[in-house]
């Protein structure tokens, strides 16, 4: 499911300019696709999502999961509760 820019920014902990640069690089490299009609971005394949996850150091993963869960909880868009709960594990 595509993620809005604000959600990506919150999880990454980046400011606006840094987020735009990171998105531009990810799009250029084919790591992300978008923006979609709703303005969100997504991994083109499950394997790309998995590779990005594996690239994050294991000690950093719980921190990013917590950021993701909190950002999803703040977001006004409807997200499946199961997806949010997966970040709290």
N, CA, C and O atoms as CSV, one atom per row, in Angstrom:
chain,resi,resn,atom,element,x,y,z
A,1,UNK,N,N,0.846,-1.177,0.000
A,1,UNK,CA,C,0.000,0.000,0.000
A,1,UNK,C,C,0.892,1.241,0.000
A,1,UNK,O,O,1.831,1.321,0.792
A,2,UNK,N,N,0.611,2.213,-0.880
A,2,UNK,CA,C,1.428,3.426,-0.925
A,2,UNK,C,C,1.387,4.194,0.395
A,2,UNK,O,O,0.351,4.276,1.053
A,3,UNK,N,N,2.522,4.747,0.759
A,3,UNK,CA,C,2.640,5.542,1.980
A,3,UNK,C,C,2.767,7.012,1.607
A,3,UNK,O,O,3.536,7.359,0.711
A,4,UNK,N,N,2.018,7.880,2.286
A,4,UNK,CA,C,2.125,9.313,2.030
A,4,UNK,C,C,3.507,9.847,2.421
A,4,UNK,O,O,4.181,9.282,3.282
A,5,UNK,N,N,3.907,10.921,1.790
A,5,UNK,CA,C,5.215,11.532,2.056
A,5,UNK,C,C,5.373,11.862,3.534
A,5,UNK,O,O,6.433,11.617,4.109
A,6,UNK,N,N,4.345,12.410,4.152
A,6,UNK,CA,C,4.443,12.796,5.560
A,6,UNK,C,C,4.720,11.582,6.449
A,6,UNK,O,O,5.471,11.678,7.419
A,7,UNK,N,N,4.126,10.466,6.125
A,7,UNK,CA,C,4.375,9.241,6.883
A,7,UNK,C,C,5.825,8.786,6.699
A,7,UNK,O,O,6.493,8.424,7.668
A,8,UNK,N,N,6.305,8.805,5.465
A,8,UNK,CA,C,7.696,8.432,5.195
A,8,UNK,C,C,8.658,9.360,5.929
A,8,UNK,O,O,9.652,8.910,6.499
A,9,UNK,N,N,8.358,10.656,5.912
A,9,UNK,CA,C,9.205,11.633,6.590
A,9,UNK,C,C,9.255,11.365,8.086
A,9,UNK,O,O,10.325,11.408,8.693
A,10,UNK,N,N,8.105,11.090,8.678
A,10,UNK,CA,C,8.047,10.827,10.121
A,10,UNK,C,C,8.851,9.592,10.505
A,10,UNK,O,O,9.594,9.606,11.486
A,11,UNK,N,N,8.702,8.537,9.737
A,11,UNK,CA,C,9.415,7.293,10.052
A,11,UNK,C,C,10.918,7.467,9.858
A,11,UNK,O,O,11.714,6.996,10.670
A,12,UNK,N,N,11.298,8.142,8.785
A,12,UNK,CA,C,12.722,8.339,8.504
A,12,UNK,C,C,13.361,9.348,9.450
A,12,UNK,O,O,14.579,9.351,9.628
A,13,UNK,N,N,12.541,10.207,10.058
A,13,UNK,CA,C,13.081,11.226,10.948
A,13,UNK,C,C,13.817,12.322,10.200
A,13,UNK,O,O,14.770,12.905,10.718
A,14,UNK,N,N,13.372,12.604,8.976
A,14,UNK,CA,C,14.015,13.605,8.129
A,14,UNK,C,C,13.174,14.867,8.040
A,14,UNK,O,O,11.965,14.842,8.271
A,15,UNK,N,N,13.826,15.964,7.703
A,15,UNK,CA,C,13.124,17.198,7.413
A,15,UNK,C,C,12.623,17.188,5.980
A,15,UNK,O,O,12.870,16.245,5.229
A,16,UNK,N,N,11.921,18.239,5.610
A,16,UNK,CA,C,11.352,18.327,4.268
A,16,UNK,C,C,12.362,18.209,3.141
A,16,UNK,O,O,12.185,17.375,2.253
A,17,UNK,N,N,13.433,19.029,3.145
A,17,UNK,CA,C,14.411,18.955,2.055
A,17,UNK,C,C,15.111,17.594,1.973
A,17,UNK,O,O,15.335,17.067,0.883
A,18,UNK,N,N,15.452,17.034,3.134
A,18,UNK,CA,C,16.113,15.727,3.144
A,18,UNK,C,C,15.176,14.642,2.620
A,18,UNK,O,O,15.608,13.728,1.919
A,19,UNK,N,N,13.895,14.748,2.963
A,19,UNK,CA,C,12.910,13.779,2.477
A,19,UNK,C,C,12.793,13.856,0.965
A,19,UNK,O,O,12.762,12.826,0.291
A,20,UNK,N,N,12.728,15.064,0.429
A,20,UNK,CA,C,12.621,15.231,-1.032
A,20,UNK,C,C,13.845,14.651,-1.737
A,20,UNK,O,O,13.713,13.997,-2.771
A,21,UNK,N,N,15.038,14.888,-1.183
A,21,UNK,CA,C,16.255,14.339,-1.784
A,21,UNK,C,C,16.267,12.814,-1.716
A,21,UNK,O,O,16.625,12.147,-2.686
A,22,UNK,N,N,15.875,12.270,-0.572
A,22,UNK,CA,C,15.856,10.810,-0.416
A,22,UNK,C,C,14.832,10.176,-1.353
A,22,UNK,O,O,15.105,9.134,-1.950
A,23,UNK,N,N,13.654,10.792,-1.489
A,23,UNK,CA,C,12.642,10.271,-2.413
A,23,UNK,C,C,13.137,10.332,-3.852
A,23,UNK,O,O,12.949,9.385,-4.615
A,24,UNK,N,N,13.766,11.437,-4.223
A,24,UNK,CA,C,14.281,11.572,-5.590
A,24,UNK,C,C,15.309,10.480,-5.882
A,24,UNK,O,O,15.299,9.885,-6.960
A,25,UNK,N,N,16.192,10.220,-4.926
A,25,UNK,CA,C,17.207,9.175,-5.115
A,25,UNK,C,C,16.555,7.795,-5.204
A,25,UNK,O,O,16.937,6.984,-6.047
A,26,UNK,N,N,15.576,7.524,-4.341
A,26,UNK,CA,C,14.896,6.222,-4.353
A,26,UNK,C,C,14.135,6.007,-5.656
A,26,UNK,O,O,14.106,4.895,-6.183
A,27,UNK,N,N,13.520,7.064,-6.179
A,27,UNK,CA,C,12.803,6.960,-7.457
A,27,UNK,C,C,13.781,6.750,-8.608
A,27,UNK,O,O,13.545,5.934,-9.499
A,28,UNK,N,N,14.871,7.490,-8.575
A,28,UNK,CA,C,15.883,7.383,-9.629
A,28,UNK,C,C,16.469,5.970,-9.688
A,28,UNK,O,O,16.720,5.441,-10.771
A,29,UNK,N,N,16.681,5.371,-8.528
A,29,UNK,CA,C,17.268,4.032,-8.442
A,29,UNK,C,C,16.230,2.921,-8.607
A,29,UNK,O,O,16.586,1.745,-8.672
A,30,UNK,N,N,14.962,3.285,-8.673
A,30,UNK,CA,C,13.912,2.282,-8.831
A,30,UNK,C,C,13.550,1.552,-7.553
A,30,UNK,O,O,12.888,0.514,-7.591
A,31,UNK,N,N,13.985,2.094,-6.414
A,31,UNK,CA,C,13.683,1.473,-5.126
A,31,UNK,C,C,12.224,1.703,-4.747
A,31,UNK,O,O,11.588,0.835,-4.150
A,32,UNK,N,N,11.698,2.876,-5.095
A,32,UNK,CA,C,10.293,3.211,-4.854
A,32,UNK,C,C,9.630,3.590,-6.163
A,32,UNK,O,O,10.290,4.016,-7.111
A,33,UNK,N,N,8.320,3.430,-6.201
A,33,UNK,CA,C,7.501,3.908,-7.317
A,33,UNK,C,C,6.535,4.951,-6.785
A,33,UNK,O,O,6.140,4.908,-5.620
A,34,UNK,N,N,6.158,5.883,-7.641
A,34,UNK,CA,C,5.201,6.912,-7.259
A,34,UNK,C,C,5.613,8.229,-7.858
A,34,UNK,O,O,6.549,8.269,-8.657
A,35,UNK,N,N,4.960,9.294,-7.509
A,35,UNK,CA,C,3.806,9.296,-6.616
A,35,UNK,C,C,2.571,8.739,-7.321
A,35,UNK,O,O,2.365,8.942,-8.518
A,36,UNK,N,N,1.764,8.036,-6.545
A,36,UNK,CA,C,0.522,7.493,-7.055
A,36,UNK,C,C,-0.566,8.553,-6.965
A,36,UNK,O,O,-0.320,9.665,-6.499
A,37,UNK,N,N,-1.740,8.213,-7.401
A,37,UNK,CA,C,-2.856,9.174,-7.426
A,37,UNK,C,C,-3.079,9.822,-6.066
A,37,UNK,O,O,-3.416,11.003,-5.984
A,38,UNK,N,N,-2.890,9.051,-4.999
A,38,UNK,CA,C,-3.090,9.590,-3.650
A,38,UNK,C,C,-1.860,10.327,-3.125
A,38,UNK,O,O,-1.868,10.809,-1.993
A,39,UNK,N,N,-0.802,10.419,-3.936
A,39,UNK,CA,C,0.413,11.113,-3.531
A,39,UNK,C,C,1.401,10.235,-2.792
A,39,UNK,O,O,2.465,10.705,-2.390
A,40,UNK,N,N,1.069,8.970,-2.606
A,40,UNK,CA,C,1.932,8.071,-1.858
A,40,UNK,C,C,2.986,7.395,-2.721
A,40,UNK,O,O,2.959,7.467,-3.950
A,41,UNK,N,N,3.904,6.745,-2.046
A,41,UNK,CA,C,5.002,6.012,-2.678
A,41,UNK,C,C,5.003,4.585,-2.137
A,41,UNK,O,O,4.574,4.337,-1.010
A,42,UNK,N,N,5.487,3.653,-2.952
A,42,UNK,CA,C,5.504,2.252,-2.532
A,42,UNK,C,C,6.686,1.529,-3.158
A,42,UNK,O,O,7.239,1.961,-4.170
A,43,UNK,N,N,7.058,0.426,-2.537
A,43,UNK,CA,C,8.069,-0.444,-3.130
A,43,UNK,C,C,7.455,-1.127,-4.344
A,43,UNK,O,O,6.285,-1.509,-4.313
A,44,UNK,N,N,8.234,-1.283,-5.415
A,44,UNK,CA,C,7.676,-1.912,-6.617
A,44,UNK,C,C,7.413,-3.405,-6.440
A,44,UNK,O,O,6.532,-3.956,-7.100
A,45,UNK,N,N,8.155,-4.059,-5.569
A,45,UNK,CA,C,8.028,-5.504,-5.370
A,45,UNK,C,C,8.254,-5.825,-3.897
A,45,UNK,O,O,8.910,-5.070,-3.179
A,46,UNK,N,N,7.713,-6.935,-3.464
A,46,UNK,CA,C,7.952,-7.385,-2.098
A,46,UNK,C,C,9.426,-7.616,-1.820
A,46,UNK,O,O,9.898,-7.402,-0.703
A,47,UNK,N,N,10.150,-8.055,-2.839
A,47,UNK,CA,C,11.581,-8.298,-2.674
A,47,UNK,C,C,12.334,-6.989,-2.415
A,47,UNK,O,O,13.291,-6.967,-1.642
A,48,UNK,N,N,11.907,-5.908,-3.056
A,48,UNK,CA,C,12.534,-4.601,-2.819
A,48,UNK,C,C,12.276,-4.151,-1.390
A,48,UNK,O,O,13.171,-3.625,-0.728
A,49,UNK,N,N,11.048,-4.359,-0.915
A,49,UNK,CA,C,10.710,-4.001,0.471
A,49,UNK,C,C,11.571,-4.820,1.437
A,49,UNK,O,O,12.095,-4.289,2.416
A,50,UNK,N,N,11.710,-6.102,1.156
A,50,UNK,CA,C,12.501,-6.981,2.019
A,50,UNK,C,C,13.978,-6.576,2.019
A,50,UNK,O,O,14.625,-6.576,3.066
A,51,UNK,N,N,14.503,-6.235,0.852
A,51,UNK,CA,C,15.906,-5.813,0.754
A,51,UNK,C,C,16.140,-4.530,1.543
A,51,UNK,O,O,17.163,-4.388,2.213
A,52,UNK,N,N,15.192,-3.594,1.465
A,52,UNK,CA,C,15.323,-2.350,2.225
A,52,UNK,C,C,15.310,-2.646,3.722
A,52,UNK,O,O,16.084,-2.066,4.483
A,53,UNK,N,N,14.439,-3.541,4.134
A,53,UNK,CA,C,14.358,-3.914,5.549
A,53,UNK,C,C,15.658,-4.571,6.008
A,53,UNK,O,O,16.179,-4.254,7.077
A,54,UNK,N,N,16.168,-5.477,5.202
A,54,UNK,CA,C,17.405,-6.182,5.547
A,54,UNK,C,C,18.604,-5.232,5.602
A,54,UNK,O,O,19.582,-5.516,6.294
A,55,UNK,N,N,18.538,-4.115,4.887
A,55,UNK,CA,C,19.635,-3.149,4.879
A,55,UNK,C,C,19.705,-2.342,6.175
A,55,UNK,O,O,20.724,-1.712,6.459
A,56,UNK,N,N,18.640,-2.359,6.952
A,56,UNK,CA,C,18.615,-1.637,8.229
A,56,UNK,C,C,19.261,-2.525,9.289
A,56,UNK,O,O,18.917,-3.699,9.424
A,57,UNK,N,N,20.192,-1.954,10.029
A,57,UNK,CA,C,20.867,-2.710,11.092
A,57,UNK,C,C,19.838,-3.206,12.108
A,57,UNK,O,O,18.908,-2.483,12.463
A,58,UNK,N,N,20.012,-4.437,12.570
A,58,UNK,CA,C,19.041,-5.035,13.496
A,58,UNK,C,C,18.760,-4.180,14.727
A,58,UNK,O,O,17.600,-4.079,15.124
A,59,UNK,N,N,19.766,-3.557,15.355
A,59,UNK,CA,C,19.460,-2.726,16.525
A,59,UNK,C,C,18.583,-1.510,16.195
A,59,UNK,O,O,17.889,-0.993,17.071
A,60,UNK,N,N,18.609,-1.057,14.951
A,60,UNK,CA,C,17.825,0.110,14.546
A,60,UNK,C,C,16.382,-0.260,14.198
A,60,UNK,O,O,15.511,0.610,14.213
A,61,UNK,N,N,16.114,-1.507,13.891
A,61,UNK,CA,C,14.776,-1.931,13.451
A,61,UNK,C,C,13.678,-1.648,14.473
A,61,UNK,O,O,12.634,-1.122,14.090
A,62,UNK,N,N,13.862,-1.972,15.763
A,62,UNK,CA,C,12.793,-1.663,16.722
A,62,UNK,C,C,12.484,-0.169,16.805
A,62,UNK,O,O,11.331,0.221,16.994
A,63,UNK,N,N,13.504,0.655,16.665
A,63,UNK,CA,C,13.311,2.109,16.692
A,63,UNK,C,C,12.434,2.536,15.520
A,63,UNK,O,O,11.498,3.317,15.690
A,64,UNK,N,N,12.740,2.023,14.335
A,64,UNK,CA,C,11.955,2.379,13.151
A,64,UNK,C,C,10.544,1.806,13.221
A,64,UNK,O,O,9.595,2.452,12.776
A,65,UNK,N,N,10.393,0.606,13.770
A,65,UNK,CA,C,9.052,0.033,13.931
A,65,UNK,C,C,8.202,0.907,14.849
A,65,UNK,O,O,7.030,1.156,14.564
A,66,UNK,N,N,8.788,1.370,15.942
A,66,UNK,CA,C,8.046,2.222,16.869
A,66,UNK,C,C,7.672,3.539,16.203
A,66,UNK,O,O,6.544,4.010,16.348
A,67,UNK,N,N,8.606,4.134,15.479
A,67,UNK,CA,C,8.293,5.368,14.741
A,67,UNK,C,C,7.162,5.137,13.750
A,67,UNK,O,O,6.254,5.959,13.628
A,68,UNK,N,N,7.222,4.002,13.039
A,68,UNK,CA,C,6.189,3.691,12.046
A,68,UNK,C,C,4.832,3.525,12.716
A,68,UNK,O,O,3.836,4.061,12.229
A,69,UNK,N,N,4.777,2.797,13.816
A,69,UNK,CA,C,3.510,2.584,14.513
A,69,UNK,C,C,2.936,3.903,15.009
A,69,UNK,O,O,1.738,4.153,14.872
A,70,UNK,N,N,3.778,4.739,15.580
A,70,UNK,CA,C,3.303,6.036,16.086
A,70,UNK,C,C,2.858,6.945,14.950
A,70,UNK,O,O,1.853,7.646,15.069
A,71,UNK,N,N,3.601,6.935,13.851
A,71,UNK,CA,C,3.221,7.759,12.699
A,71,UNK,C,C,1.900,7.277,12.111
A,71,UNK,O,O,1.059,8.096,11.742
A,72,UNK,N,N,1.704,5.973,12.016
A,72,UNK,CA,C,0.440,5.432,11.510
A,72,UNK,C,C,-0.718,5.805,12.431
A,72,UNK,O,O,-1.814,6.103,11.958
A,73,UNK,N,N,-0.483,5.790,13.736
A,73,UNK,CA,C,-1.527,6.144,14.693
A,73,UNK,C,C,-1.920,7.615,14.571
A,73,UNK,O,O,-3.082,7.964,14.783
A,74,UNK,N,N,-0.967,8.478,14.232
A,74,UNK,CA,C,-1.242,9.917,14.084
A,74,UNK,C,C,-1.900,10.249,12.759
A,74,UNK,O,O,-2.598,11.256,12.639
A,75,UNK,N,N,-1.680,9.413,11.777
A,75,UNK,CA,C,-2.139,9.709,10.426
A,75,UNK,C,C,-3.651,9.670,10.340
A,75,UNK,O,O,-4.297,8.823,10.957
A,76,UNK,N,N,-4.210,10.589,9.572
A,76,UNK,CA,C,-5.662,10.644,9.440
A,76,UNK,C,C,-6.189,9.635,8.433
A,76,UNK,O,O,-7.372,9.297,8.462
A,77,UNK,N,N,-5.336,9.150,7.546
A,77,UNK,CA,C,-5.766,8.160,6.561
A,77,UNK,C,C,-6.058,6.838,7.263
A,77,UNK,O,O,-5.390,6.492,8.237
A,78,UNK,N,N,-7.044,6.102,6.780
A,78,UNK,CA,C,-7.339,4.811,7.414
A,78,UNK,C,C,-6.293,3.761,7.036
A,78,UNK,O,O,-6.099,3.461,5.858
A,79,UNK,N,N,-5.637,3.218,8.032
A,79,UNK,CA,C,-4.677,2.138,7.827
A,79,UNK,C,C,-5.186,0.924,8.579
A,79,UNK,O,O,-5.770,1.058,9.655
A,80,UNK,N,N,-4.969,-0.263,8.023
A,80,UNK,CA,C,-5.402,-1.469,8.733
A,80,UNK,C,C,-4.721,-1.569,10.094
A,80,UNK,O,O,-3.513,-1.368,10.219
A,81,UNK,N,N,-5.516,-1.881,11.100
A,81,UNK,CA,C,-4.958,-2.014,12.446
A,81,UNK,C,C,-3.908,-3.109,12.519
A,81,UNK,O,O,-2.945,-2.991,13.277
A,82,UNK,N,N,-4.078,-4.161,11.751
A,82,UNK,CA,C,-3.089,-5.242,11.765
A,82,UNK,C,C,-1.733,-4.741,11.293
A,82,UNK,O,O,-0.701,-5.150,11.825
A,83,UNK,N,N,-1.727,-3.865,10.305
A,83,UNK,CA,C,-0.472,-3.298,9.824
A,83,UNK,C,C,0.197,-2.448,10.880
A,83,UNK,O,O,1.416,-2.490,11.046
A,84,UNK,N,N,-0.611,-1.670,11.600
A,84,UNK,CA,C,-0.072,-0.841,12.666
A,84,UNK,C,C,0.442,-1.731,13.795
A,84,UNK,O,O,1.527,-1.497,14.327
A,85,UNK,N,N,-0.327,-2.740,14.155
A,85,UNK,CA,C,0.058,-3.627,15.250
A,85,UNK,C,C,1.356,-4.363,14.942
A,85,UNK,O,O,2.131,-4.656,15.853
A,86,UNK,N,N,1.601,-4.662,13.680
A,86,UNK,CA,C,2.828,-5.350,13.302
A,86,UNK,C,C,4.077,-4.575,13.665
A,86,UNK,O,O,5.139,-5.164,13.868
A,87,UNK,N,N,3.959,-3.257,13.749
A,87,UNK,CA,C,5.114,-2.435,14.108
A,87,UNK,C,C,5.338,-2.392,15.622
A,87,UNK,O,O,6.420,-2.019,16.076
A,88,UNK,N,N,4.328,-2.771,16.401
A,88,UNK,CA,C,4.460,-2.760,17.862
A,88,UNK,C,C,5.001,-4.067,18.422
A,88,UNK,O,O,5.167,-4.196,19.634
A,89,UNK,N,N,5.278,-5.035,17.557
A,89,UNK,CA,C,5.736,-6.332,18.076
A,89,UNK,C,C,7.103,-6.272,18.685
A,89,UNK,O,O,7.613,-7.287,19.160
